[in-house]
Amino acid sequence: MGFRMGIVGLPNVGKSTLFNALTRTAAAQAANFPFCTIEPNVGEVNVPDKRLDVLAEIAGSQNIIPARMTFVDIAGLVKGASKGEGLGNQFLANIRETDAIAHVLRCFEDGDITHVEGRVDPVADAEVIETELMLADLESIEKRRANLVRKLKGNDKEAQQQERLLAAAQAAIEDGRPARTVEVDAEDLKAWKMLQLLTSKPVLYVCNVNEEDASKGNAFSAAVEKMAAEQGAGTVLISARIEEEISQLDAEEAEMFLGEMGLEEAGLDRLIRAGYDLLHLETYFTVGPKEARAWTIKQGTAAPQAAGVIHGDFERGFIRAETIAYDDYVSGKGEQGAKEAGKMRAEGKSYIVKDGDVLHFLFNT
């Protein structure tokens, strides 16, 4: 599995510029007016992982297949979107299809680029978006609870569960808190996710700064970091302009350019890593002469379910997983060396896959 991250923000904060750079395309028109992104643009990028290249070299793999991450550039939001203002209805529908939300916030001054609110205040911008999402959720919750009345009278257990979760979400939102602040029991997680509440999605704040502030940030990004810390959310510092420059360069030129800017890595790498942390994702590998491939799973995934990411038959017919930790594979210079050193383990259905595991699944057809 990969994951889908929706890039959202007020108009003219640098969303489409960032999207274009991240996906190495010009599919999203970056223009200085609201609603330049009419349809949600979707782009896939490779998830950078140096471990995959090391494994491929050791195994002499013919092909290298990284994990993939999907970015969705969603039309700019304005006040009143929850009531259909601007492109509000479309915006809200597109957000429901993502796993997480990256709030791109303008953390730079530029007299040539107008701000839809006539000022630069990233914390206020974040509050505008959050408020619109909470208002949309509140309207949805009220409608759903009204539709459950008949089923509740019939003591429908599924309806009772939905009513309980919707009531908890409504209480949080009416208290000024997004639905993601609600504590949900493990047995309710599936039903909670099916509610598809906009404010239940994890959020990452992306501070879009000028080139000169890309390494250390500025007063605007510091205010965002303070807000995020209070919410228990993450932040990423990015200069969309720098990412745009990097997207036009080859790997060697990009490395030199980053060095000149005082940066250790591209913003894309930081954003993806932050996204993985946000959604508690990790990577395992399958390695052989034909291909070395990275697979994305949730932390805490058991071996059969990890196998199911490759193919459902692998999960249904799971027998065991031949497992080598990444460091053991490297130190053994491959599968055979790791096996001879006693570092290959046969793990059963209860094994929880660890980040960096090199796995070979055995299954019944």
C-alpha positions in Angstrom: 0.0 0.0 0.0 1.1 3.6 -0.6 -0.8 6.5 0.8 -2.7 9.5 -0.6 -1.9 13.0 0.9 -4.2 15.8 0.0 -2.4 19.2 -0.5 -4.8 21.9 0.7 -4.6 25.6 1.6 -6.0 29.0 0.8 -5.5 30.3 -2.8 -2.0 31.6 -3.6 -0.1 30.0 -0.8 2.1 27.9 -3.2 0.1 24.7 -3.3 0.3 24.1 -7.0 3.9 25.2 -7.3 4.8 22.7 -4.6 2.7 20.0 -6.3 4.4 20.6 -9.6 7.8 20.4 -8.1 7.1 17.3 -6.0 5.6 15.3 -8.9 8.1 16.6 -11.4 5.2 17.7 -13.7 3.6 20.8 -14.9 0.1 19.2 -14.7 -1.2 21.8 -12.1 -1.3 25.3 -13.4 0.4 27.6 -11.0 -1.1 31.1 -11.5 -1.6 34.2 -9.4 -5.4 34.0 -9.0 -7.8 31.9 -6.9 -9.1 28.6 -8.2 -6.4 28.0 -10.8 -6.6 24.4 -9.8 -10.0 23.5 -11.0 -9.8 19.7 -10.9 -7.8 17.8 -8.3 -4.4 16.9 -9.9 -3.0 13.6 -8.8 0.7 12.7 -9.0 2.7 9.8 -7.8 6.2 10.0 -6.6 8.8 7.4 -5.6 9.4 7.1 -1.8 13.2 7.7 -1.4 14.9 4.9 0.5 18.6 4.4 0.2 18.3 0.9 1.7 16.5 -0.3 -1.4 19.5 0.7 -3.6 21.9 -1.1 -1.3 19.8 -4.3 -1.3 19.5 -4.2 -5.1 23.2 -3.8 -5.6 24.0 -6.8 -3.2 21.4 -9.0 -5.0 22.3 -7.8 -8.5 18.6 -7.1 -9.0 17.7 -6.1 -12.6 14.9 -3.8 -11.5 14.4 -1.5 -8.6 10.8 -0.7 -7.6 10.4 1.9 -4.8 7.2 2.3 -2.8 4.9 5.0 -4.1 3.2 8.0 -2.6 0.3 9.9 -4.1 -0.2 13.6 -3.8 -3.6 15.2 -4.6 -3.5 18.9 -5.3 -7.0 20.1 -4.2 -8.7 23.4 -5.3 -8.0 26.4 -3.1 -10.3 26.9 -0.2 -12.0 30.1 0.9 -14.2 31.1 3.8 -17.7 29.7 3.3 -16.5 26.5 1.5 -18.6 24.4 3.9 -21.7 26.2 2.4 -20.5 25.8 -1.1 -18.6 29.1 -1.5 -15.9 29.1 -4.2 -15.2 25.5 -5.1 -16.1 24.4 -1.6 -18.3 21.3 -2.4 -15.7 19.9 -4.8 -12.9 20.6 -2.3 -14.6 18.8 0.5 -15.5 15.8 -1.6 -11.9 15.4 -2.8 -10.5 15.6 0.7 -12.6 12.6 1.8 -10.6 10.4 -0.6 -7.2 11.1 1.1 -5.4 9.4 4.0 -3.9 12.6 5.4 -4.0 16.3 4.8 -1.0 18.6 4.2 -2.0 22.2 5.1 0.3 24.4 3.0 0.7 27.7 4.8 2.1 30.9 3.3 5.1 31.8 5.5 6.6 34.5 3.2 6.1 38.1 2.3 5.8 38.9 -1.4 4.1 42.0 -2.7 3.7 40.5 -6.2 1.6 37.6 -5.0 -1.7 38.6 -3.6 -3.2 36.9 -0.5 -6.9 36.1 -0.7 -7.4 37.6 2.8 -5.1 40.6 2.1 -2.5 39.7 4.8 0.1 37.1 5.7 -0.9 35.1 8.8 -0.3 31.4 8.5 -1.9 30.5 11.8 -5.1 32.4 10.8 -5.0 30.6 7.4 -4.9 27.2 9.2 -7.8 28.2 11.4 -9.9 29.2 8.3 -9.3 25.8 6.7 -10.0 23.9 10.0 -13.1 25.9 10.7 -14.6 25.1 7.2 -13.8 21.4 7.6 -15.4 21.4 11.1 -18.5 23.1 9.8 -18.8 20.6 7.0 -18.4 17.7 9.4 -21.0 19.2 11.7 -23.6 19.5 9.0 -22.8 15.9 7.9 -23.1 14.6 11.4 -26.4 16.2 12.1 -27.9 14.8 8.9 -26.6 11.3 9.7 -27.9 11.3 13.3 -31.3 12.4 12.0 -31.3 9.5 9.6 -30.4 7.0 12.3 -33.5 7.6 14.5 -35.7 4.9 13.0 -32.9 2.2 13.2 -32.2 3.3 16.8 -35.8 2.6 17.8 -35.3 -0.9 16.4 -32.2 -1.4 18.6 -30.0 -1.8 15.6 -26.5 -2.5 17.0 -24.6 -1.0 14.1 -26.8 2.2 14.2 -26.1 2.4 18.0 -22.4 2.3 17.4 -22.6 5.0 14.7 -24.8 7.2 16.9 -22.3 6.9 19.8 -19.3 7.8 17.5 -21.2 10.6 15.8 -22.3 12.1 19.1 -18.6 12.0 20.3 -17.5 13.8 17.2 -20.2 16.4 17.4 -19.4 17.1 21.0 -15.7 17.7 20.1 -16.5 19.9 17.1 -19.0 22.0 19.1 -16.3 22.4 21.7 -14.1 23.8 18.9 -11.9 20.7 18.5 -11.5 18.6 15.3 -12.8 15.0 15.2 -9.2 13.6 15.3 -9.0 14.7 19.0 -11.7 12.1 19.9 -10.3 9.0 21.6 -11.6 5.9 19.8 -11.5 2.4 21.2 -9.8 -0.3 19.0 -13.2 -2.1 18.4 -14.6 1.1 17.0 -11.8 2.1 14.7 -13.2 0.5 11.6 -16.6 2.1 12.1 -15.0 5.4 12.9 -12.9 5.4 9.7 -16.0 4.6 7.7 -17.6 7.8 8.9 -15.1 9.6 6.7 -15.1 12.8 8.8 -12.9 15.5 7.3 -11.4 16.6 10.6 -10.7 13.0 11.6 -7.8 12.8 9.1 -4.2 13.3 10.4 -2.8 16.8 9.5 0.7 17.9 8.7 1.5 21.7 8.4 3.7 22.6 5.5 5.4 26.0 6.0 6.2 27.4 2.6 9.0 29.9 3.1 11.3 32.0 0.9 14.6 30.6 -0.3 16.6 32.4 2.3 14.5 30.9 5.1 14.5 27.3 3.8 17.1 26.0 6.3 16.0 27.7 9.5 12.6 29.1 9.0 11.3 32.5 10.1 8.8 34.2 12.5 5.9 32.9 10.4 7.0 29.3 10.5 7.9 29.5 14.2 4.3 30.6 14.9 3.0 27.5 12.9 5.4 25.2 14.8 4.1 26.5 18.1 0.5 26.0 17.0 1.3 22.5 15.7 3.0 21.5 19.0 -0.1 22.5 20.9 -2.1 20.3 18.7 0.3 17.4 18.7 0.7 17.8 14.9 3.8 17.8 12.8 5.4 20.5 10.6 7.7 20.5 7.6 9.7 23.5 6.4 9.7 23.8 2.6 10.5 26.4 0.0 8.2 25.6 -3.0 10.6 27.8 -5.1 13.6 25.7 -4.2 11.7 22.5 -4.9 10.7 23.9 -8.3 14.4 24.5 -9.0 15.4 21.0 -7.9 12.8 19.4 -10.1 14.6 20.7 -13.1 18.0 19.3 -12.1 19.6 15.9 -12.3 20.6 14.1 -9.1 24.2 15.4 -9.0 23.1 19.0 -9.8 20.3 18.8 -7.2 22.8 17.7 -4.5 25.1 20.6 -5.3 22.2 23.1 -5.3 21.0 21.9 -1.9 24.5 22.2 -0.5 24.7 25.8 -1.7 21.4 26.5 0.0 22.6 24.9 3.2 20.1 22.0 3.0 20.9 18.3 3.6 18.0 17.0 1.6 15.1 18.0 -0.6 11.8 19.0 0.9 10.1 16.0 -0.8 12.2 13.6 1.3 11.2 15.5 4.5 7.6 15.6 3.5 7.4 11.9 2.7 9.1 10.9 5.9 6.8 13.2 7.9 3.9 11.6 6.1 5.1 8.1 7.1 5.5 9.2 10.7 2.0 10.8 10.7 0.3 7.7 9.4 2.6 5.2 11.3 3.8 3.6 8.2 6.9 1.5 7.6 8.7 -0.4 4.8 9.7 -4.0 4.2 11.5 -5.4 1.2 11.4 -8.3 -1.2 14.8 -8.9 -3.0 15.9 -11.2 -5.8 17.8 -11.2 -9.1 14.8 -10.0 -11.0 13.8 -7.1 -8.7 14.3 -5.4 -5.4 11.0 -3.8 -4.2 9.8 -1.8 -1.3 6.4 -2.3 0.2 4.5 0.1 2.6 2.6 -1.3 5.6 1.2 0.1 8.8 3.4 -0.3 11.9 2.2 -3.3 13.8 1.2 -5.3 10.8 1.4 -9.1 11.1 3.2 -11.2 8.5 0.1 -12.6 6.7 -1.4 -9.1 6.3 2.0 -7.8 5.1 2.0 -10.6 2.5 -1.5 -9.6 1.5 -0.1 -6.2 0.3 1.6 -8.1 -2.5 -1.4 -10.3 -3.3 -4.5 -11.5 -1.5 -3.5 -15.2 -2.2 -0.3 -14.7 -0.2 -2.3 -13.7 2.8 -5.0 -16.4 2.4 -2.5 -19.2 1.9 0.2 -17.9 4.2 2.5 -20.6 5.7 5.5 -18.6 7.0 7.8 -15.7 6.2 11.5 -16.2 5.8 12.9 -13.1 7.4 16.2 -11.3 7.4 16.7 -7.9 9.1 18.1 -5.3 6.8 21.4 -4.9 8.7 21.9 -8.7 8.7 21.3 -8.9 4.9 23.9 -6.2 4.3 26.5 -7.6 6.7 25.9 -11.1 5.2 26.3 -9.6 1.7 23.0 -11.2 0.7 20.6 -13.9 1.5 23.0 -16.8 1.4 25.5 -15.1 3.7 22.8 -14.1 6.2 21.5 -17.7 6.2 25.0 -19.1 6.8 25.4 -16.7 9.7 22.1 -18.0 11.2 20.4 -14.6 10.6 17.4 -16.0 8.6 14.4 -16.7 10.7 11.2 -18.6 9.8 8.4 -16.5 11.2 4.7 -17.6 11.5 1.3 -15.9 11.5 1.8 -14.0 14.7 5.1 -12.3 13.6 4.9 -8.5 13.6 6.9 -7.2 10.6 9.6 -4.7 11.4 10.8 -1.7 9.4 13.5 -2.8 7.0 12.8 -6.6 7.1 13.7 -8.5 3.9 11.0 -11.1 3.5 10.3 -14.1 1.4 6.7 -15.5 1.8 5.8 -19.2 1.5 2.1 -19.8 0.9 -0.4 -22.5 -0.3 -2.2 -21.8 -3.6 
